[in-house]
Amino acid sequence: MVDVERNPTWLPVVAAAIRDEAGRLLLQLRPDGKHHAGLWEFPGGKVEIQEDQRLALAREIEEELALTLDPTAMEPLGTAEEARQGTSPGIALQLYACPVWTGVPKGLEGQEFGWFSPADAARLPLAPMDRRLLQELTG
């Protein structure tokens, strides 16, 4: 019998649509050695076993960018999926609007990041799921 919690068919991942006062989106660059290295993405990460998605997103953003998010203010914006590749599980990505946040972003994992207007973000080399989510977000 396979323990699906330890060998999931789909890996739940969450991402944040964080905007500054000018309406620009905070995006980060995937580091070398990672899947989709060198491509831009909405910041976020994996949801741990039995972890609430909103709390997972707040944890990931604090760990990666030193920002504090308010999970109660998060609203789901869209989803994207990436099919299983070889022995790796598929990825189910949920994007949340995160309108309430505090702090100044810092690349705590050495990643590059930046604020981009939706039009500028569309011109970046984005990870495929993030491109689909950006298109949903901007219509």
PyMOL commands that set and color helices and strands:
alter all, ss='L'
color gray80, all
select helices_A, chain A and resi 53-65+71-73+118-122+128-138
alter helices_A, ss='H'
color red, helices_A
select strands_A, chain A and resi 10-17+25-29+40-41+44-46+68-69+75-82+90-97+101-102+113-116
alter strands_A, ss='S'
color yellow, strands_A
deselect
rebuild
show_as cartoon
